[in-house]
Amino acid sequence: MRGAILYTMTSEGNRNLSQFVNDAVMAEVRRLEVKYNGGAPFPAVGPRELPQGGAAAASGDEGRQR
């Protein structure tokens, strides 16, 4: 991963590891929004609203559309 960042900094514009990871995560978020939410952003979720550990799978919330 670090090699990809170092050797593509100039051409891709990634300045550091944090930016690289954030850009990758946001690309996946956009893909999921298109697939599961009609391309619209998902509603905001507060820091304590996201289930911790295996709670999401146990409660059956996986793949829920909003």
Secondary structure, DSSP 8 states (H G I E B T S, - for coil): -HHHHHHHHHHH---SHHHHHHHHHHHHHHHHHHHHSTTS------TTTS--TTHHHHHT-TT---
